[in-house]
Amino acid sequence: MSAGTTDSDRIAELEIRLAHHEATLDELSGVVAEQARVIELFREQVKRLTDRLTQVEDTVPGKGPDEPPPPHY
């Protein structure tokens, strides 16, 4: 701010900056909320895929835990 600015000019400038900061904060808050929603959807999807993979692995013949390792081990 230049030396010729008055207190009212300085206050007006600070109020403008504050308004911009508040708008940015509101925008970022919305972004964080949306990201939290998407992360929760991803968690649910990973859980479903993990459960499905476990089911598929259980149905594969010859993949039981009692199967001995191949001879080359």
Secondary structure, DSSP 8 states (H G I E B T S, - for coil): --TT--HHHHHHHHHHHHHHHHHHHHHHHHHHHHHHHHHHHHHHHHHHHHHHHHHHHHHSTT--TT----TT-
